[in-house]
Amino acid sequence: MGKGKGLIGKKLGMTSLFTTTGEQIPVTIIHTGPCVVTQIKKTATDGYNSIQLAYGEKASKKVNKPLKGHFEKSGGKTYANIKEFRVEDTENYKLGQAVKAADIFNIGDKIKITGTTKGRGFSGVIKRHGFHGGKKTHGSMSHRIPGSIGCSATPSKVIKGKKLPGQYGNAKKTVKNLEIVDIRHENNLMIIKGAIPGCNNGLIALYK
């Protein structure tokens, strides 16, 4: 197997585990496929080496014709999600091959995970940026507002980048140096120490 750089997975939720020393640690459970190789790119033809992985089968009637034709080359099954990962060598990969967590990751490895954070809609500055808010005393009219946002005379404008109310969440986020606590090969599960971005059943990408 070539040295793969990543895998597609799904966040199942969080729980906690006890270590051999009796310490209780928070962990996240991730379902990791197996993913299927649906395309191989090589330096000679594409300028770089990579493989395209597919995750999560999808009914063929819900997939458009161009994607159906694309999936025919790797066995004919249709998938819901595809993502490309760089690899050092493509010689050990073939179309339709299943790639599992054990092929890339080991217990104790530090990995990087990218996901989409929970969308919280339009939020104020206290929820979005952690502002303290105004006084809680009788007569106060500024409990949760941002307060003054500009200068009076110079430069007489709101400075670019000022923290204001707006869309909160539903953004791509990457967390680094997450430790793999355990890999359950029989169920294609990975147990990661700590929290990762996204809601339960949200799609994530794991990188070596």
ABEGO torsion letter per residue (X at the ends): XBBBABBBBBBAEBBBBBBAAGBBBBBBBBBAOBBBBABBBBAAAAGBBBBBBBBEBBBAAABBAAAAAAAAAAGGBBBABBBBBBBABAAABBBGBBBBAAAABBBGBBBBBBBBBBBAEBBBAAAAAGBAEBBABBGBABAABAEBABBAAOAGBBBBGBBBBEBBEGBBBBBBGBBBABBBAAAGBBBBBEBBBEBBGBBBBBBX
